[in-house]
């Protein structure tokens, strides 16, 4: 597998992220969906990676800078048929290393608080993320679970 920086211009990643947004809206009330669309990912403060197995797109993830030393993980997704194949762990390891190289000292994230997000929460816990309160403009939300860790 390979992880590559992505400029979000290709149709394959656009469709992959559209599926992500569709899924988030299917399992979470709209006012509690914080996934970013393509336009909000194509900004200078976001670094985005795609994961390929051969020529097949199997995952993606990003970090969005909050300030010089704090960033948020965004758009973590693994292709449905490839979940439980270790792709998310591979990508999260990569993101942590890249964040450290960028001088980021803290990574935070928002994920769902409901059952469909249980595996995501377990993954982040395995990587040392701990529950925290809302950050960077988020407010309390019964559908959100906030986590953070030092890099």
ChimeraX attribute file (.defattr): number of C-alpha atoms within 10 A of each C-alpha:
attribute: neighborCount
match mode: 1-to-1
recipient: residues
	/A:1	13
	/A:2	13
	/A:3	18
	/A:4	12
	/A:5	13
	/A:6	17
	/A:7	13
	/A:8	17
	/A:9	10
	/A:10	9
	/A:11	9
	/A:12	12
	/A:13	19
	/A:14	14
	/A:15	11
	/A:16	18
	/A:17	22
	/A:18	14
	/A:19	14
	/A:20	21
	/A:21	17
	/A:22	11
	/A:23	11
	/A:24	18
	/A:25	16
	/A:26	11
	/A:27	14
	/A:28	17
	/A:29	10
	/A:30	10
	/A:31	9
	/A:32	14
	/A:33	18
	/A:34	18
	/A:35	18
	/A:36	14
	/A:37	14
	/A:38	14
	/A:39	8
	/A:40	11
	/A:41	20
	/A:42	16
	/A:43	10
	/A:44	9
	/A:45	14
	/A:46	18
	/A:47	21
	/A:48	22
	/A:49	23
	/A:50	22
	/A:51	25
	/A:52	16
	/A:53	12
	/A:54	9
	/A:55	9
	/A:56	11
	/A:57	18
	/A:58	23
	/A:59	26
	/A:60	27
	/A:61	23
	/A:62	23
	/A:63	25
	/A:64	21
	/A:65	18
	/A:66	17
	/A:67	11
	/A:68	11
	/A:69	16
	/A:70	20
	/A:71	23
	/A:72	21
	/A:73	24
	/A:74	22
	/A:75	21
	/A:76	21
	/A:77	22
	/A:78	23
	/A:79	18
	/A:80	10
	/A:81	8
	/A:82	12
	/A:83	13
	/A:84	11
	/A:85	12
	/A:86	10
	/A:87	21
	/A:88	24
	/A:89	15
	/A:90	15
	/A:91	23
	/A:92	19
	/A:93	12
	/A:94	15
	/A:95	22
	/A:96	20
	/A:97	13
	/A:98	15
	/A:99	22
	/A:100	16
	/A:101	11
	/A:102	11
	/A:103	12
	/A:104	20
	/A:105	16
	/A:106	18
	/A:107	24
	/A:108	24
	/A:109	22
	/A:110	24
	/A:111	21
	/A:112	22
	/A:113	17
	/A:114	14
	/A:115	10
	/A:116	12
	/A:117	14
	/A:118	12
	/A:119	11
	/A:120	17
	/A:121	23
	/A:122	12
	/A:123	14
	/A:124	20
	/A:125	15
	/A:126	11
	/A:127	14
	/A:128	13
	/A:129	20
	/A:130	15
	/A:131	16
	/A:132	14
	/A:133	13
	/A:134	17
	/A:135	16
	/A:136	11
	/A:137	6
	/A:138	12
	/A:139	10
	/A:140	12
	/A:141	13
	/A:142	10
	/A:143	15
	/A:144	22
	/A:145	19
	/A:146	21
	/A:147	23
	/A:148	23
	/A:149	17
	/A:150	15
	/A:151	19
